[in-house]
Amino acid sequence: DLLYPLLDLTTSLDPRFNVAYLFGSLFLAGPPPGGPGRPDLAITLLEKGLRAQPQRWEFAQAIGFVHYWWRQDYPQAAAWFQRAAEMPGGPFWLTSMAAVTLAEGGRRDSSRRLWQELARSDFDWFRAEAERRLLQLDAMDQIDQLQVVADAFQQQFGRPVTEWDDLRRAGYLRGSPADPTGAPYRIESGIVVLDRTSRLFPLPAKTAPKT
């Protein structure tokens, strides 16, 4: 509850404290347990940063990112990516990202492309977070594939999968499926889910598959 007031106070005392804007917005936007789930406050903080430093394209990019990843508002995300691209020093790839966001908003391949660009950040924490988000996208792809198998089992046997042994005995699966970090997937009443102990938990709002 105190995160935004403290960030607001910090950036009022030092309006050029760029790390506070960028890191603070990521934590504000993130859902529990990693953050308070307040993308609106993340955008408010970044807009404050832009008023203090209108030339900082990174803040405009970050606003677009909050719209893209946490609000799933792809027209707004595209508009902010384009704005960032047109600012002095804005990277050229943001123009193509804006176009892709409008055409393919919510597709995992466009999400993956964005995180891959952010993984090039000069900040170690940003790079680590981007790598974690890329693993989350991989996990979502794997869950979709496992769900197809679980659904096929239910269609054949007329009941949902209750444990992985059901699929192994029926010849649908070998071994125990695990996410990219090695944590085992769980299956609950026929639905494949990420284990709560995984460092990839919770997954973001579900984005559309690549195809």
C-alpha positions as CSV (number, residue, x, y, z in Angstrom):
1,D,0.0,0.0,0.0
2,L,2.9,2.3,0.6
3,L,4.8,1.6,-2.6
4,Y,3.2,4.3,-4.8
5,P,3.3,7.0,-2.1
6,L,7.0,6.3,-1.4
7,L,7.8,6.3,-5.1
8,D,5.8,9.5,-5.6
9,L,7.7,11.2,-2.7
10,T,11.1,9.9,-3.9
11,T,10.6,11.2,-7.4
12,S,9.3,14.5,-6.1
13,L,12.5,15.0,-4.1
14,D,14.5,13.9,-7.1
15,P,12.5,14.3,-10.4
16,R,15.5,12.8,-12.3
17,F,15.7,9.6,-10.4
18,N,15.2,7.5,-13.5
19,V,15.6,4.1,-11.8
20,A,12.8,4.8,-9.4
21,Y,10.4,5.5,-12.3
22,L,11.4,2.5,-14.3
23,F,11.8,-0.1,-11.6
24,G,8.9,1.3,-9.6
25,S,6.5,1.1,-12.5
26,L,7.3,-2.6,-13.0
27,F,6.7,-3.4,-9.4
28,L,3.5,-1.4,-9.3
29,A,2.1,-3.1,-12.3
30,G,3.0,-6.6,-11.3
31,P,0.2,-8.8,-9.8
32,P,0.4,-10.3,-6.3
33,P,2.5,-11.7,-4.8
34,G,5.2,-9.8,-6.8
35,G,3.4,-6.5,-6.8
36,P,0.1,-4.7,-5.9
37,G,-1.4,-5.2,-9.4
38,R,-1.8,-1.4,-10.1
39,P,-0.9,-0.7,-13.7
40,D,-2.8,2.5,-13.4
41,L,-0.4,3.8,-10.8
42,A,2.5,2.5,-12.8
43,I,1.3,4.7,-15.7
44,T,0.7,7.7,-13.4
45,L,4.3,7.4,-12.1
46,L,5.8,7.2,-15.6
47,E,3.7,10.1,-16.9
48,K,5.1,12.1,-14.0
49,G,8.6,11.1,-15.1
50,L,7.8,12.3,-18.7
51,R,6.6,15.7,-17.4
52,A,9.9,16.1,-15.5
53,Q,11.9,14.8,-18.5
54,P,10.0,15.1,-21.7
55,Q,12.9,13.8,-23.7
56,R,13.1,10.4,-21.9
57,W,11.8,7.9,-24.6
58,E,12.3,5.1,-22.1
59,F,9.4,6.3,-20.0
60,A,7.1,6.4,-23.1
61,Q,8.2,2.9,-24.0
62,A,7.5,1.7,-20.4
63,I,4.0,3.2,-20.5
64,G,3.4,1.3,-23.7
65,F,4.8,-1.8,-22.1
66,V,2.4,-1.5,-19.1
67,H,-0.5,-1.2,-21.5
68,Y,0.7,-4.2,-23.5
69,W,1.6,-6.6,-20.8
70,W,-0.7,-5.9,-17.8
71,R,-3.7,-4.1,-19.3
72,Q,-3.8,-5.9,-22.7
73,D,-4.8,-2.5,-24.2
74,Y,-3.0,-3.0,-27.5
75,P,-4.0,0.2,-29.3
76,Q,-2.8,2.3,-26.4
77,A,0.4,0.2,-26.3
78,A,1.0,0.8,-30.0
79,A,0.4,4.5,-29.7
80,W,3.0,4.8,-26.8
81,F,5.6,2.6,-28.7
82,Q,5.2,4.9,-31.7
83,R,5.5,8.0,-29.5
84,A,8.7,6.6,-28.0
85,A,10.1,5.8,-31.4
86,E,9.6,9.4,-32.5
87,M,11.4,10.9,-29.5
88,P,15.1,11.8,-29.7
89,G,17.2,8.7,-29.3
90,G,14.2,6.4,-29.5
91,P,15.2,2.9,-30.9
92,F,14.1,2.2,-34.5
93,W,12.6,-1.2,-33.6
94,L,9.8,0.5,-31.6
95,T,8.2,1.6,-34.8
96,S,7.9,-2.0,-36.0
97,M,6.8,-3.0,-32.5
98,A,4.0,-0.5,-32.7
99,A,2.8,-1.9,-36.0
100,V,3.1,-5.5,-34.8
101,T,1.2,-4.6,-31.6
102,L,-1.7,-3.2,-33.7
103,A,-1.7,-6.2,-36.0
104,E,-1.0,-9.0,-33.5
105,G,-1.8,-7.6,-30.1
106,G,-1.9,-10.4,-27.5
107,R,0.0,-13.0,-29.6
108,R,2.8,-14.7,-27.8
109,D,5.3,-14.2,-30.6
110,S,4.9,-10.5,-30.4
111,S,5.2,-10.6,-26.6
112,R,8.3,-12.7,-26.9
113,R,9.8,-10.2,-29.4
114,L,9.2,-7.4,-26.9
115,W,10.8,-9.2,-24.0
116,Q,13.8,-10.2,-26.1
117,E,14.4,-6.5,-26.8
118,L,14.1,-5.6,-23.2
119,A,16.6,-8.4,-22.3
120,R,19.2,-6.2,-23.9
121,S,18.8,-3.6,-21.1
122,D,21.9,-2.2,-19.3
123,F,20.2,-3.1,-16.0
124,D,20.9,-6.6,-14.6
125,W,17.5,-6.7,-13.0
126,F,15.7,-5.8,-16.2
127,R,17.6,-8.5,-18.1
128,A,16.8,-11.1,-15.4
129,E,13.1,-10.1,-15.4
130,A,13.0,-10.3,-19.2
131,E,14.5,-13.8,-19.1
132,R,11.9,-14.9,-16.5
133,R,9.1,-13.5,-18.7
134,L,10.4,-15.4,-21.7
135,L,10.4,-18.6,-19.7
136,Q,6.8,-17.8,-18.7
137,L,5.9,-17.6,-22.4
138,D,7.6,-20.9,-23.0
139,A,5.7,-22.4,-20.1
140,M,2.4,-21.1,-21.5
141,D,3.2,-22.9,-24.8
142,Q,4.0,-26.1,-23.0
143,I,0.8,-25.9,-21.0
144,D,-1.2,-25.5,-24.2
145,Q,0.4,-28.6,-25.7
146,L,-0.2,-30.6,-22.5
147,Q,-3.8,-29.5,-22.4
148,V,-4.4,-30.8,-25.9
149,V,-3.2,-34.2,-24.6
150,A,-5.3,-34.0,-21.5
151,D,-8.4,-33.1,-23.6
152,A,-7.7,-36.0,-25.9
153,F,-7.7,-38.4,-23.0
154,Q,-11.0,-37.0,-21.7
155,Q,-12.6,-37.4,-25.1
156,Q,-11.4,-41.0,-25.4
157,F,-12.2,-42.2,-21.8
158,G,-15.1,-39.9,-20.9
159,R,-13.5,-38.5,-17.8
160,P,-10.9,-35.8,-16.9
161,V,-7.3,-36.6,-16.2
162,T,-6.7,-36.6,-12.4
163,E,-3.0,-37.4,-12.4
164,W,-0.1,-37.7,-14.9
165,D,-0.2,-41.5,-14.4
166,D,-3.5,-41.5,-16.3
167,L,-1.8,-40.2,-19.4
168,R,1.3,-42.5,-18.9
169,R,-0.8,-45.6,-18.6
170,A,-2.9,-44.6,-21.7
171,G,0.3,-44.1,-23.7
172,Y,-0.2,-40.4,-24.1
173,L,2.8,-39.3,-22.1
174,R,6.3,-40.4,-21.0
175,G,7.9,-39.1,-17.9
176,S,6.7,-36.2,-15.7
177,P,6.1,-32.9,-17.4
178,A,8.0,-30.0,-15.8
179,D,8.2,-26.3,-16.6
180,P,11.3,-24.6,-18.0
181,T,12.7,-24.1,-14.5
182,G,12.2,-27.8,-13.6
183,A,9.2,-27.4,-11.4
184,P,6.5,-30.1,-12.1
185,Y,3.3,-29.1,-13.8
186,R,0.1,-29.9,-12.0
187,I,-3.2,-31.2,-13.3
188,E,-6.4,-30.3,-11.6
189,S,-9.7,-31.8,-12.8
190,G,-8.3,-32.1,-16.3
191,I,-6.7,-28.7,-16.4
192,V,-3.0,-28.2,-16.7
193,V,-1.6,-25.5,-14.4
194,L,1.7,-24.2,-13.2
195,D,2.8,-25.3,-9.7
196,R,2.6,-22.5,-7.2
197,T,6.1,-23.2,-6.0
198,S,7.5,-22.4,-9.4
199,R,9.4,-19.2,-9.7
200,L,7.4,-18.5,-12.9
201,F,4.2,-18.4,-10.8
202,P,1.9,-16.6,-11.4
203,L,1.6,-16.6,-15.2
204,P,0.5,-13.4,-16.8
205,A,-3.0,-12.9,-18.3
206,K,-3.3,-15.5,-21.0
207,T,-2.2,-14.3,-24.4
208,A,-3.1,-15.8,-27.6
209,P,-0.9,-18.6,-28.9
210,K,1.5,-18.0,-31.8
211,T,-0.8,-19.7,-34.3
